[in-house]
Amino acid sequence: MTTNLLEAINIERAVQAHTALTLNAQLSLSAQRHAEDMIARDYFAHENPEGLRVGDRVRATGYGDLNAQKCRCSYRISIAENLAKGQKFVNHVIQSWLDSPKHREALLADVYDEVGIGIAGDVWVLNFGGIEINSGTSTQQ
């Protein structure tokens, strides 16, 4: 189902002239853990009962752990999350996200180039990520 969902996301992004997302293991781990946690503890929210949000969960997997001093660079990490519940089919969950302005924005945003997918029961989680690295070196002409 993960492969089908990634394919459907990238088809929609291509239709809208956006680049494809690649599946990221750390983002997928975060998404899957959140989906399973929502099922196990019977809640549905971006914030878990302890108050942890997507950024907290994604950072806990090590996503975006760059050593700025070692790479002599600065960087910016962008993260977003889409949730859905109750849909049985990939095309239904994609359509529900496209019909919601905030979810559509995340699904099609160019700032993200990676995604993690988590599915548990009828809960669907997408964790989007993008890392923009700015080199610490400069060139003169």
Protein Blocks (a to p, Z undefined) as FASTA:
>chain_A
ZZmmmmmmmmmmmmnopacddddfklmmmmmmmmmmmmmnopadfbdfkopafklmmmmn
opoiacfklnopaddddddddddehiabfklmmmmmmmpmklmmmmmpmkbcbdcdddeh
jbccddddddddddfbdcdZZ
